[in-house]
Amino acid sequence: MAHRTDTVRLRGRRWWRELGWRHVVGVVTIAYCVLPLLYVLSASLNPGGSLTGSNDLFRTVAGQNYADLADGDFGSWAMNSLVVATATALGTVLMGAAAAYAFSRFRFAGREATLTGLLLVQMFPQMLAFVAIFLLLLSIGDVFPVLGLNNQLALIAVYLGGALGVNAFLMYGFFNTIPRELDEAAKIDGASHAQIFFTIILRLVAPILAVVGLLSFITAYGEFVIARVVLQTNDRFTLAVGLYQWASDERNAPWGLFAAGAVLAAVPIVVLFQFLQRYIVAGLTAGSVKG
């Protein structure tokens, strides 16, 4: 009987050592992530407009803050963010896929050096160059006003330039997993490189395209520093810049309205993530199988 008790105790210790502690870490992590979200949601439903008044979660539940959003510029900010983020995501996917296909399938002088250069450039965050970006757009605006300051197209161009390197390198690993025999068979049938790329390759690399598009959308949707430098007027602001205007005065900020705007701003990201989640695991792992 004692031997059986000792065996059960050892099994319990082994379970705790191998699995039990992971459950504790998981519960703590979930609580750490969920509690701030519940606090913001509670603040958005509190008509008092004070964060300190939301310490008791969901003590007051009303939709006044969400109704007040319709009276301001939140709608135009949301539309601007969606336009910029969608255009950036689509452009990043197309440009990155084209670059990755060229690096994966073609052999040309400077190929290895260019790949290494793309990787090294990504070591420096884009926000370090915001002064240079400001001066560059200021000069370009004198010649091409549509690409100057306070234009969404200029902001999209800046985002595309910053995202091309890392995404092309990420896609490059995934493209290498596609057998070259498919390209050769298509060439025998008379297909051009463009036909191979658009009708065969892009369908096979759909997981990495979804991942890159999702990451690019999220980055452009919530980016603040570059957007604040490029966009100058209230009607051109994105959500990140517009919501910052509400929260800039900490003492008199409409925190309830800010929380309601933050909750609604998160909806497109959640919806897009749910729509693309079946591609995410495959897209993030398959490219690491073959370099």
CYANA upper distance limits for C-alpha pairs under 8 A (distance plus 0.5 A):
  1 MET  CA      5 THR  CA      6.88
  2 ALA  CA      6 ASP  CA      6.75
  3 HIS  CA      7 THR  CA      6.76
  4 ARG  CA      8 VAL  CA      6.81
  5 THR  CA      9 ARG  CA      6.69
  6 ASP  CA     10 LEU  CA      6.65
  7 THR  CA     11 ARG  CA      6.71
  8 VAL  CA     12 GLY  CA      6.67
  9 ARG  CA     13 ARG  CA      6.76
 10 LEU  CA     14 ARG  CA      6.55
 11 ARG  CA     15 TRP  CA      6.52
 12 GLY  CA     16 TRP  CA      6.71
 13 ARG  CA     17 ARG  CA      6.56
 14 ARG  CA     18 GLU  CA      6.53
 15 TRP  CA     19 LEU  CA      5.94
 15 TRP  CA     20 GLY  CA      6.45
 16 TRP  CA     20 GLY  CA      4.42
 16 TRP  CA     21 TRP  CA      6.43
 17 ARG  CA     21 TRP  CA      7.06
 18 GLU  CA     22 ARG  CA      8.32
 19 LEU  CA     23 HIS  CA      7.35
 20 GLY  CA     24 VAL  CA      7.29
 21 TRP  CA     25 VAL  CA      6.79
 22 ARG  CA     26 GLY  CA      6.52
 23 HIS  CA     27 VAL  CA      6.64
 24 VAL  CA     28 VAL  CA      6.70
 25 VAL  CA     29 THR  CA      6.55
 26 GLY  CA     30 ILE  CA      6.60
 27 VAL  CA     31 ALA  CA      6.66
 28 VAL  CA     32 TYR  CA      6.57
 29 THR  CA     33 CYS  CA      6.74
 30 ILE  CA     34 VAL  CA      6.38
 31 ALA  CA     35 LEU  CA      6.24
 32 TYR  CA     36 PRO  CA      7.82
 33 CYS  CA     37 LEU  CA      7.56
 34 VAL  CA     38 LEU  CA      6.73
 35 LEU  CA     39 TYR  CA      6.65
 36 PRO  CA     40 VAL  CA      6.75
 37 LEU  CA     41 LEU  CA      6.67
 38 LEU  CA     42 SER  CA      6.49
 38 LEU  CA     57 LEU  CA      8.03
 39 TYR  CA     43 ALA  CA      6.64
 39 TYR  CA     54 SER  CA      7.63
 39 TYR  CA     55 ASN  CA      8.15
 39 TYR  CA     57 LEU  CA      6.98
 40 VAL  CA     44 SER  CA      6.65
 40 VAL  CA    259 ALA  CA      6.14
 40 VAL  CA    260 ALA  CA      8.46
 40 VAL  CA    263 VAL  CA      8.00
 41 LEU  CA     45 LEU  CA      6.99
 41 LEU  CA    259 ALA  CA      7.41
 41 LEU  CA    260 ALA  CA      7.81
 41 LEU  CA    263 VAL  CA      7.23
 42 SER  CA     46 ASN  CA      6.86
 42 SER  CA     54 SER  CA      6.81
 42 SER  CA     57 LEU  CA      6.09
 42 SER  CA     58 PHE  CA      5.53
 42 SER  CA     61 VAL  CA      8.13
 43 ALA  CA     49 GLY  CA      7.84
 43 ALA  CA     50 SER  CA      7.89
 43 ALA  CA     51 LEU  CA      6.68
 43 ALA  CA     53 GLY  CA      8.43
 43 ALA  CA     54 SER  CA      5.87
 43 ALA  CA     58 PHE  CA      8.40
 43 ALA  CA    255 TRP  CA      8.01
 43 ALA  CA    256 GLY  CA      5.97
 43 ALA  CA    259 ALA  CA      6.60
 43 ALA  CA    260 ALA  CA      8.19
 44 SER  CA     49 GLY  CA      8.49
 44 SER  CA     65 ASN  CA      6.90
 44 SER  CA     66 TYR  CA      8.14
 44 SER  CA    255 TRP  CA      8.44
 44 SER  CA    256 GLY  CA      5.35
 44 SER  CA    257 LEU  CA      7.00
 44 SER  CA    258 PHE  CA      8.01
 44 SER  CA    259 ALA  CA      5.21
 44 SER  CA    260 ALA  CA      4.88
 44 SER  CA    263 VAL  CA      8.12
 45 LEU  CA     58 PHE  CA      7.83
 45 LEU  CA     60 THR  CA      7.34
 45 LEU  CA     61 VAL  CA      5.48
 45 LEU  CA     62 ALA  CA      5.59
 45 LEU  CA     63 GLY  CA      6.33
 45 LEU  CA     64 GLN  CA      7.95
 45 LEU  CA     65 ASN  CA      7.30
 45 LEU  CA    256 GLY  CA      7.76
 45 LEU  CA    260 ALA  CA      7.91
 46 ASN  CA     50 SER  CA      8.29
 46 ASN  CA     53 GLY  CA      8.35
 46 ASN  CA     54 SER  CA      7.39
 46 ASN  CA     58 PHE  CA      8.05
 46 ASN  CA     59 ARG  CA      8.40
 46 ASN  CA     60 THR  CA      5.95
 46 ASN  CA     61 VAL  CA      6.35
 46 ASN  CA     62 ALA  CA      6.74
 46 ASN  CA     65 ASN  CA      8.17
 46 ASN  CA    256 GLY  CA      6.86
 47 PRO  CA     60 THR  CA      8.13
 47 PRO  CA     61 VAL  CA      8.33
 47 PRO  CA     62 ALA  CA      6.88
 47 PRO  CA     63 GLY  CA      8.08
 47 PRO  CA     64 GLN  CA      6.46
 47 PRO  CA     65 ASN  CA      6.77
 47 PRO  CA    256 GLY  CA      7.14
 48 GLY  CA     53 GLY  CA      7.69
 48 GLY  CA    256 GLY  CA      7.57
 49 GLY  CA     53 GLY  CA      8.39
 49 GLY  CA    254 PRO  CA      6.16
 49 GLY  CA    255 TRP  CA      5.74
 49 GLY  CA    256 GLY  CA      4.53
 49 GLY  CA    257 LEU  CA      7.34
 50 SER  CA     54 SER  CA      7.39
 50 SER  CA    254 PRO  CA      7.90
 50 SER  CA    255 TRP  CA      6.28
 50 SER  CA    256 GLY  CA      6.76
 51 LEU  CA     55 ASN  CA      7.72
 51 LEU  CA    255 TRP  CA      6.81
 51 LEU  CA    256 GLY  CA      7.77
 54 SER  CA     58 PHE  CA      7.76
 54 SER  CA     59 ARG  CA      7.83
 63 GLY  CA     67 ALA  CA      6.85
 64 GLN  CA     68 ASP  CA      6.68
 65 ASN  CA     69 LEU  CA      7.01
 65 ASN  CA    256 GLY  CA      6.72
 65 ASN  CA    257 LEU  CA      5.61
 65 ASN  CA    260 ALA  CA      6.63
 66 TYR  CA     70 ALA  CA      7.94
 66 TYR  CA    257 LEU  CA      7.68
 66 TYR  CA    260 ALA  CA      6.32
 66 TYR  CA    261 GLY  CA      8.07
 67 ALA  CA     71 ASP  CA      8.21
 68 ASP  CA     72 GLY  CA      7.72
 68 ASP  CA    257 LEU  CA      7.91
 69 LEU  CA     73 ASP  CA      8.11
 69 LEU  CA     74 PHE  CA      6.52
 69 LEU  CA     75 GLY  CA      8.27
 69 LEU  CA    257 LEU  CA      7.53
 69 LEU  CA    260 ALA  CA      8.41
 69 LEU  CA    261 GLY  CA      7.71
 70 ALA  CA     74 PHE  CA      7.44
 70 ALA  CA     75 GLY  CA      7.40
 73 ASP  CA     77 TRP  CA      6.77
 73 ASP  CA    235 ASP  CA      8.04
 74 PHE  CA     78 ALA  CA      6.56
 74 PHE  CA    239 LEU  CA      7.91
 74 PHE  CA    242 GLY  CA      8.10
 74 PHE  CA    261 GLY  CA      7.87
 75 GLY  CA     79 MET  CA      6.73
 76 SER  CA     80 ASN  CA      6.58
 76 SER  CA    235 ASP  CA      7.35
 76 SER  CA    236 ARG  CA      8.49
 77 TRP  CA     81 SER  CA      6.68
 77 TRP  CA    235 ASP  CA      7.83
 77 TRP  CA    236 ARG  CA      7.75
 77 TRP  CA    237 PHE  CA      6.17
 77 TRP  CA    238 THR  CA      5.21
 77 TRP  CA    239 LEU  CA      5.46
 77 TRP  CA    242 GLY  CA      7.03
 78 ALA  CA     82 LEU  CA      6.69
 78 ALA  CA    238 THR  CA      7.06
 78 ALA  CA    239 LEU  CA      6.13
 78 ALA  CA    265 ALA  CA      7.76
 79 MET  CA     83 VAL  CA      6.63
 79 MET  CA    238 THR  CA      8.45
 80 ASN  CA     84 VAL  CA      6.62
 80 ASN  CA    152 GLN  CA      8.42
 80 ASN  CA    236 ARG  CA      7.37
 80 ASN  CA    237 PHE  CA      7.44
 80 ASN  CA    238 THR  CA      5.90
 80 ASN  CA    239 LEU  CA      8.16
 81 SER  CA     85 ALA  CA      6.35
 81 SER  CA    220 ALA  CA      8.36
 81 SER  CA    221 TYR  CA      6.12
 81 SER  CA    238 THR  CA      5.31
 81 SER  CA    239 LEU  CA      6.49
 82 LEU  CA     86 THR  CA      6.29
 82 LEU  CA    221 TYR  CA      7.48
 83 VAL  CA     87 ALA  CA      6.54
 84 VAL  CA     88 THR  CA      6.51
 84 VAL  CA    152 GLN  CA      7.21
 84 VAL  CA    153 LEU  CA      8.40
 84 VAL  CA    155 LEU  CA      8.15
 84 VAL  CA    156 ILE  CA      6.52
 84 VAL  CA    220 ALA  CA      7.52
 84 VAL  CA    221 TYR  CA      7.84
 85 ALA  CA     89 ALA  CA      6.52
 85 ALA  CA    156 ILE  CA      8.49
 85 ALA  CA    216 SER  CA      7.88
 85 ALA  CA    217 PHE  CA      5.35
 85 ALA  CA    218 ILE  CA      7.85
 85 ALA  CA    219 THR  CA      8.39
 85 ALA  CA    220 ALA  CA      5.48
 85 ALA  CA    221 TYR  CA      5.61
 86 THR  CA     90 LEU  CA      6.67
 86 THR  CA    217 PHE  CA      6.70
 87 ALA  CA     91 GLY  CA      6.46
 87 ALA  CA    156 ILE  CA      7.52
 88 THR  CA     92 THR  CA      6.36
 88 THR  CA    156 ILE  CA      6.24
 88 THR  CA    157 ALA  CA      8.48
 88 THR  CA    159 TYR  CA      7.12
 88 THR  CA    160 LEU  CA      6.63
 88 THR  CA    216 SER  CA      7.23
 88 THR  CA    217 PHE  CA      7.26
 88 THR  CA    220 ALA  CA      7.45
 89 ALA  CA     93 VAL  CA      6.65
 89 ALA  CA    212 VAL  CA      8.12
 89 ALA  CA    213 GLY  CA      5.28
 89 ALA  CA    214 LEU  CA      7.64
 89 ALA  CA    215 LEU  CA      8.47
 89 ALA  CA    216 SER  CA      5.53
 89 ALA  CA    217 PHE  CA      5.58
 90 LEU  CA     94 LEU  CA      6.75
 90 LEU  CA    213 GLY  CA      7.15
 91 GLY  CA     95 MET  CA      6.41
 91 GLY  CA    160 LEU  CA      7.35
 92 THR  CA     96 GLY  CA      6.06
 92 THR  CA    160 LEU  CA      6.46
 92 THR  CA    163 ALA  CA      7.27
 92 THR  CA    164 LEU  CA      6.72
 92 THR  CA    167 ASN  CA      8.08
 92 THR  CA    212 VAL  CA      8.15
 92 THR  CA    213 GLY  CA      7.57
 92 THR  CA    216 SER  CA      7.60
 93 VAL  CA     97 ALA  CA      6.31
 93 VAL  CA    209 LEU  CA      6.55
 93 VAL  CA    212 VAL  CA      6.94
 93 VAL  CA    213 GLY  CA      6.37
 94 LEU  CA     98 ALA  CA      6.64
 95 MET  CA     99 ALA  CA      6.69
 95 MET  CA    164 LEU  CA      7.53
 95 MET  CA    168 ALA  CA      8.44
 96 GLY  CA    100 ALA  CA      6.49
 96 GLY  CA    164 LEU  CA      6.24
 96 GLY  CA    165 GLY  CA      8.21
 96 GLY  CA    167 ASN  CA      6.34
 96 GLY  CA    168 ALA  CA      4.92
 96 GLY  CA    171 MET  CA      7.59
 97 ALA  CA    101 TYR  CA      6.51
 97 ALA  CA    168 ALA  CA      7.05
 97 ALA  CA    171 MET  CA      7.06
 97 ALA  CA    202 LEU  CA      8.48
 97 ALA  CA    209 LEU  CA      8.19
 98 ALA  CA    102 ALA  CA      6.80
 99 ALA  CA    103 PHE  CA      6.78
 99 ALA  CA    168 ALA  CA      6.49
100 ALA  CA    104 SER  CA      6.46
100 ALA  CA    168 ALA  CA      5.64
100 ALA  CA    169 PHE  CA      7.30
100 ALA  CA    171 MET  CA      6.18
100 ALA  CA    172 TYR  CA      5.03
100 ALA  CA    175 PHE  CA      7.39
101 TYR  CA    105 ARG  CA      6.35
101 TYR  CA    106 PHE  CA      8.34
101 TYR  CA    172 TYR  CA      7.50
101 TYR  CA    175 PHE  CA      7.13
101 TYR  CA    197 PHE  CA      8.12
102 ALA  CA    106 PHE  CA      5.86
103 PHE  CA    107 ARG  CA      7.83
103 PHE  CA    111 ARG  CA      7.27
103 PHE  CA    115 LEU  CA      8.46
103 PHE  CA    172 TYR  CA      7.39
104 SER  CA    172 TYR  CA      6.63
104 SER  CA    175 PHE  CA      6.83
104 SER  CA    176 ASN  CA      6.46
105 ARG  CA    180 ARG  CA      8.39
107 ARG  CA    111 ARG  CA      7.41
110 GLY  CA    114 THR  CA      6.43
111 ARG  CA    115 LEU  CA      6.82
112 GLU  CA    116 THR  CA      6.72
113 ALA  CA    117 GLY  CA      6.51
114 THR  CA    118 LEU  CA      6.63
115 LEU  CA    119 LEU  CA      6.90
115 LEU  CA    169 PHE  CA      7.70
116 THR  CA    120 LEU  CA      6.71
117 GLY  CA    121 VAL  CA      6.58
118 LEU  CA    122 GLN  CA      7.11
118 LEU  CA    165 GLY  CA      5.56
118 LEU  CA    166 VAL  CA      7.47
118 LEU  CA    169 PHE  CA      7.91
119 LEU  CA    123 MET  CA      7.72
119 LEU  CA    165 GLY  CA      7.36
119 LEU  CA    166 VAL  CA      7.14
119 LEU  CA    169 PHE  CA      7.70
120 LEU  CA    124 PHE  CA      8.41
121 VAL  CA    165 GLY  CA      8.05
122 GLN  CA    165 GLY  CA      7.31
122 GLN  CA    166 VAL  CA      6.83
124 PHE  CA    128 LEU  CA      7.71
125 PRO  CA    129 ALA  CA      8.40
126 GLN  CA    130 PHE  CA      7.66
126 GLN  CA    162 GLY  CA      6.71
127 MET  CA    225 VAL  CA      7.28
127 MET  CA    226 ILE  CA      7.05
129 ALA  CA    133 ILE  CA      6.56
130 PHE  CA    134 PHE  CA      6.49
130 PHE  CA    225 VAL  CA      8.46
130 PHE  CA    226 ILE  CA      6.87
130 PHE  CA    229 VAL  CA      7.71
131 VAL  CA    135 LEU  CA      6.85
132 ALA  CA    136 LEU  CA      6.46
133 ILE  CA    137 LEU  CA      6.57
133 ILE  CA    158 VAL  CA      8.45
134 PHE  CA    138 LEU  CA      6.55
134 PHE  CA    149 LEU  CA      8.05
134 PHE  CA    229 VAL  CA      7.14
134 PHE  CA    230 VAL  CA      7.26
135 LEU  CA    139 SER  CA      6.77
136 LEU  CA    140 ILE  CA      6.65
137 LEU  CA    141 GLY  CA      6.33
137 LEU  CA    147 LEU  CA      7.34
137 LEU  CA    148 GLY  CA      5.23
137 LEU  CA    149 LEU  CA      6.17
137 LEU  CA    154 ALA  CA      8.00
137 LEU  CA    230 VAL  CA      8.48
138 LEU  CA    142 ASP  CA      7.50
138 LEU  CA    148 GLY  CA      6.32
138 LEU  CA    149 LEU  CA      6.50
139 SER  CA    143 VAL  CA      7.90
139 SER  CA    148 GLY  CA      7.99
140 ILE  CA    144 PHE  CA      6.29
140 ILE  CA    145 PRO  CA      7.65
140 ILE  CA    147 LEU  CA      7.01
140 ILE  CA    148 GLY  CA      6.11
141 GLY  CA    145 PRO  CA      4.67
141 GLY  CA    146 VAL  CA      7.37
141 GLY  CA    147 LEU  CA      6.31
141 GLY  CA    148 GLY  CA      4.12
141 GLY  CA    149 LEU  CA      7.00
142 ASP  CA    148 GLY  CA      7.88
144 PHE  CA    148 GLY  CA      7.14
145 PRO  CA    149 LEU  CA      8.37
146 VAL  CA    151 ASN  CA      6.67
146 VAL  CA    153 LEU  CA      7.31
146 VAL  CA    154 ALA  CA      7.57
147 LEU  CA    151 ASN  CA      6.94
147 LEU  CA    153 LEU  CA      6.61
147 LEU  CA    154 ALA  CA      5.01
148 GLY  CA    154 ALA  CA      6.53
149 LEU  CA    154 ALA  CA      7.48
149 LEU  CA    230 VAL  CA      5.70
149 LEU  CA    231 LEU  CA      6.92
149 LEU  CA    232 GLN  CA      7.89
150 ASN  CA    154 ALA  CA      8.32
150 ASN  CA    230 VAL  CA      5.99
150 ASN  CA    231 LEU  CA      4.65
150 ASN  CA    232 GLN  CA      5.67
150 ASN  CA    233 THR  CA      7.45
150 ASN  CA    236 ARG  CA      7.40
151 ASN  CA    155 LEU  CA      7.16
151 ASN  CA    230 VAL  CA      7.83
151 ASN  CA    231 LEU  CA      7.07
151 ASN  CA    236 ARG  CA      7.89
152 GLN  CA    156 ILE  CA      6.69
152 GLN  CA    231 LEU  CA      8.03
152 GLN  CA    236 ARG  CA      7.81
153 LEU  CA    157 ALA  CA      6.71
154 ALA  CA    158 VAL  CA      6.81
154 ALA  CA    230 VAL  CA      8.20
155 LEU  CA    159 TYR  CA      6.76
155 LEU  CA    226 ILE  CA      8.26
155 LEU  CA    227 ALA  CA      7.23
155 LEU  CA    230 VAL  CA      6.93
155 LEU  CA    231 LEU  CA      8.39
156 ILE  CA    160 LEU  CA      6.63
157 ALA  CA    161 GLY  CA      6.72
158 VAL  CA    162 GLY  CA      6.85
159 TYR  CA    163 ALA  CA      6.67
159 TYR  CA    220 ALA  CA      7.54
160 LEU  CA    164 LEU  CA      6.45
161 GLY  CA    165 GLY  CA      8.37
163 ALA  CA    167 ASN  CA      6.72
163 ALA  CA    216 SER  CA      7.95
164 LEU  CA    168 ALA  CA      6.35
165 GLY  CA    169 PHE  CA      6.77
166 VAL  CA    170 LEU  CA      6.64
167 ASN  CA    171 MET  CA      6.57
167 ASN  CA    212 VAL  CA      7.09
168 ALA  CA    172 TYR  CA      6.46
169 PHE  CA    173 GLY  CA      7.37
170 LEU  CA    174 PHE  CA      7.53
170 LEU  CA    287 GLY  CA      7.81
171 MET  CA    175 PHE  CA      6.58
171 MET  CA    208 ILE  CA      7.07
171 MET  CA    209 LEU  CA      8.38
171 MET  CA    287 GLY  CA      7.77
172 TYR  CA    176 ASN  CA      6.85
172 TYR  CA    287 GLY  CA      8.33
173 GLY  CA    177 THR  CA      7.55
173 GLY  CA    287 GLY  CA      5.17
173 GLY  CA    288 SER  CA      7.00
173 GLY  CA    290 LYS  CA      7.03
173 GLY  CA    291 GLY  CA      5.68
174 PHE  CA    178 ILE  CA      7.90
174 PHE  CA    205 VAL  CA      7.68
174 PHE  CA    208 ILE  CA      7.59
174 PHE  CA    283 GLY  CA      8.45
174 PHE  CA    286 ALA  CA      6.83
174 PHE  CA    287 GLY  CA      4.34
174 PHE  CA    288 SER  CA      7.85
174 PHE  CA    290 LYS  CA      8.16
175 PHE  CA    205 VAL  CA      7.53
175 PHE  CA    287 GLY  CA      8.03
176 ASN  CA    287 GLY  CA      8.26
176 ASN  CA    290 LYS  CA      7.06
176 ASN  CA    291 GLY  CA      7.13
177 THR  CA    286 ALA  CA      8.26
177 THR  CA    287 GLY  CA      7.46
177 THR  CA    289 VAL  CA      8.00
177 THR  CA    290 LYS  CA      6.47
178 ILE  CA    182 LEU  CA      8.48
178 ILE  CA    201 ILE  CA      8.33
178 ILE  CA    204 LEU  CA      8.11
179 PRO  CA    183 ASP  CA      8.27
180 ARG  CA    184 GLU  CA      6.96
181 GLU  CA    185 ALA  CA      6.55
182 LEU  CA    186 ALA  CA      6.70
183 ASP  CA    187 LYS  CA      6.66
183 ASP  CA    196 ILE  CA      7.15
184 GLU  CA    188 ILE  CA      6.78
185 ALA  CA    189 ASP  CA      7.02
186 ALA  CA    190 GLY  CA      7.00
186 ALA  CA    191 ALA  CA      5.87
186 ALA  CA    196 ILE  CA      7.29
187 LYS  CA    191 ALA  CA      5.43
187 LYS  CA    192 SER  CA      7.11
191 ALA  CA    195 GLN  CA      6.30
191 ALA  CA    196 ILE  CA      6.83
192 SER  CA    196 ILE  CA      6.69
193 HIS  CA    197 PHE  CA      6.53
194 ALA  CA    198 PHE  CA      6.60
195 GLN  CA    199 THR  CA      6.11
195 GLN  CA    200 ILE  CA      8.00
196 ILE  CA    200 ILE  CA      5.73
196 ILE  CA    201 ILE  CA      6.77
197 PHE  CA    201 ILE  CA      5.43
197 PHE  CA    202 LEU  CA      6.61
198 PHE  CA    202 LEU  CA      6.09
198 PHE  CA    203 ARG  CA      8.26
199 THR  CA    203 ARG  CA      7.31
200 ILE  CA    204 LEU  CA      7.08
201 ILE  CA    205 VAL  CA      6.77
202 LEU  CA    206 ALA  CA      6.62
205 VAL  CA    209 LEU  CA      6.90
206 ALA  CA    210 ALA  CA      6.64
206 ALA  CA    279 TYR  CA      8.19
207 PRO  CA    211 VAL  CA      6.85
207 PRO  CA    279 TYR  CA      5.11
207 PRO  CA    280 ILE  CA      7.04
207 PRO  CA    282 ALA  CA      6.58
207 PRO  CA    283 GLY  CA      4.95
208 ILE  CA    212 VAL  CA      6.55
208 ILE  CA    279 TYR  CA      7.96
208 ILE  CA    280 ILE  CA      8.11
208 ILE  CA    282 ALA  CA      8.09
208 ILE  CA    283 GLY  CA      4.69
208 ILE  CA    284 LEU  CA      7.41
209 LEU  CA    213 GLY  CA      6.45
209 LEU  CA    283 GLY  CA      8.18
210 ALA  CA    214 LEU  CA      6.50
210 ALA  CA    276 LEU  CA      7.04
210 ALA  CA    279 TYR  CA      6.91
210 ALA  CA    280 ILE  CA      7.66
210 ALA  CA    283 GLY  CA      7.98
211 VAL  CA    215 LEU  CA      6.63
211 VAL  CA    276 LEU  CA      8.34
211 VAL  CA    279 TYR  CA      7.46
211 VAL  CA    280 ILE  CA      6.09
211 VAL  CA    283 GLY  CA      6.49
211 VAL  CA    284 LEU  CA      7.68
212 VAL  CA    216 SER  CA      6.46
213 GLY  CA    217 PHE  CA      6.50
214 LEU  CA    218 ILE  CA      6.68
214 LEU  CA    272 LEU  CA      7.90
214 LEU  CA    273 PHE  CA      7.76
214 LEU  CA    276 LEU  CA      8.32
215 LEU  CA    219 THR  CA      6.58
216 SER  CA    220 ALA  CA      6.59
217 PHE  CA    221 TYR  CA      6.30
218 ILE  CA    222 GLY  CA      6.74
218 ILE  CA    269 ILE  CA      7.28
219 THR  CA    223 GLU  CA      6.30
221 TYR  CA    238 THR  CA      8.46
221 TYR  CA    239 LEU  CA      8.25
221 TYR  CA    240 ALA  CA      8.24
222 GLY  CA    239 LEU  CA      7.95
222 GLY  CA    240 ALA  CA      6.23
223 GLU  CA    227 ALA  CA      7.15
223 GLU  CA    240 ALA  CA      7.10
224 PHE  CA    228 ARG  CA      6.37
224 PHE  CA    240 ALA  CA      6.02
224 PHE  CA    241 VAL  CA      6.47
225 VAL  CA    229 VAL  CA      6.95
226 ILE  CA    230 VAL  CA      6.70
227 ALA  CA    231 LEU  CA      6.25
227 ALA  CA    237 PHE  CA      8.28
227 ALA  CA    238 THR  CA      7.86
227 ALA  CA    241 VAL  CA      7.48
228 ARG  CA    232 GLN  CA      7.72
228 ARG  CA    237 PHE  CA      8.40
228 ARG  CA    241 VAL  CA      6.51
231 LEU  CA    236 ARG  CA      6.67
231 LEU  CA    237 PHE  CA      6.59
232 GLN  CA    236 ARG  CA      7.65
232 GLN  CA    237 PHE  CA      7.94
233 THR  CA    237 PHE  CA      7.10
234 ASN  CA    242 GLY  CA      7.84
237 PHE  CA    241 VAL  CA      6.26
237 PHE  CA    242 GLY  CA      6.12
238 THR  CA    242 GLY  CA      6.43
239 LEU  CA    243 LEU  CA      6.29
239 LEU  CA    265 ALA  CA      7.90
240 ALA  CA    244 TYR  CA      6.71
241 VAL  CA    245 GLN  CA      7.11
242 GLY  CA    246 TRP  CA      7.58
243 LEU  CA    247 ALA  CA      7.04
243 LEU  CA    258 PHE  CA      6.93
243 LEU  CA    261 GLY  CA      7.90
243 LEU  CA    262 ALA  CA      8.38
244 TYR  CA    248 SER  CA      6.26
245 GLN  CA    249 ASP  CA      8.49
246 TRP  CA    253 ALA  CA      6.26
246 TRP  CA    254 PRO  CA      7.00
246 TRP  CA    255 TRP  CA      8.40
246 TRP  CA    258 PHE  CA      7.12
247 ALA  CA    253 ALA  CA      5.70
247 ALA  CA    254 PRO  CA      7.71
247 ALA  CA    255 TRP  CA      7.61
247 ALA  CA    258 PHE  CA      7.58
248 SER  CA    253 ALA  CA      7.56
249 ASP  CA    253 ALA  CA      5.81
254 PRO  CA    258 PHE  CA      6.61
255 TRP  CA    259 ALA  CA      6.46
256 GLY  CA    260 ALA  CA      6.73
257 LEU  CA    261 GLY  CA      6.70
258 PHE  CA    262 ALA  CA      6.67
259 ALA  CA    263 VAL  CA      6.69
260 ALA  CA    264 LEU  CA      6.85
261 GLY  CA    265 ALA  CA      6.45
262 ALA  CA    266 ALA  CA      6.85
263 VAL  CA    267 VAL  CA      7.43
265 ALA  CA    269 ILE  CA      8.38
266 ALA  CA    270 VAL  CA      6.86
267 VAL  CA    271 VAL  CA      6.64
268 PRO  CA    272 LEU  CA      6.50
269 ILE  CA    273 PHE  CA      6.49
270 VAL  CA    274 GLN  CA      6.65
271 VAL  CA    275 PHE  CA      6.69
272 LEU  CA    276 LEU  CA      6.69
273 PHE  CA    277 GLN  CA      6.10
276 LEU  CA    280 ILE  CA      7.19
277 GLN  CA    281 VAL  CA      8.09
278 ARG  CA    282 ALA  CA      8.27
279 TYR  CA    283 GLY  CA      6.35
280 ILE  CA    284 LEU  CA      6.60
281 VAL  CA    285 THR  CA      6.71
282 ALA  CA    286 ALA  CA      6.13
283 GLY  CA    287 GLY  CA      7.49
284 LEU  CA    288 SER  CA      8.33
285 THR  CA    289 VAL  CA      7.77
287 GLY  CA    291 GLY  CA      7.85
